[in-house]
Amino acid sequence: MNKDQVIHIGMVNSFNLLTERFTFQDIAMSGIAMFAHTPDEDISAKDLDYIIVYFQEIEMFEYCAELLDYRKKNFNEDGSMKVKECECKFPSIKEYKLKSTCSACKKRLVR
């Protein structure tokens, strides 16, 4: 695999993870688990913008549109995250996913 292919696969894997097309486990088991961001942490607005620009440059505009929608839903205009964090003393977890929430208060569990 050449450098351009590695970069592209990392971008596509990050896109698939962020848009929840595939889970981290799905991608990890594929043998090509490369990402454009750190997959077990929330992506920063700066890193997300970098991925969007990548897809713009290679004219994959449908990916750009979905990532711009993701950005709008998850970030404020200044780049800070729109996160409502769980403040429960003992959070309840009934389902594990990329962005897990407390089943009691329905707010995000953020480390």
KAFEN-V126590 format. One line per field, one symbol per residue. ss: DSSP state (h for helix, s for strand, l for the rest). psi: psi as a letter, one per 20 degrees, with the letter a starting at -180 (. if undefined). burial: I if it has 24 or more other ideal C-beta (glycine too) atoms within 12 Angstrom, else O. A space follows every 10 residues. Layout:
BEGIN
ss: ???
psi: ???
burial: ???
END
This chain:
BEGIN
ss: llhhhhhhhh hhhhhhhhll lllhhhhhll llllllllll llllhhhhhh hhhhhhhlll hhhhhhhhhh hhhhslllll slllslllll llllllllll sllllllsll l
psi: prghgggghg ggggghghjk hqrgggghii ilmqqirohj qpqqhghghg gggghghjkm hhggghhhgg ghhiqrhjiq qnpoqpjqgn qpoipprgmq qpigijqqop .
burial: OOOOOOOIII IIIIIIIIIO OOOIOOIOOO OOOIIIIOIO OIIOIOIIOO IIOIIOOOOO OOIIOOIIOI IOOIIOOOOO OOOOOOOOOO OOOOOOOIIO IOOOOOOIIO O
END
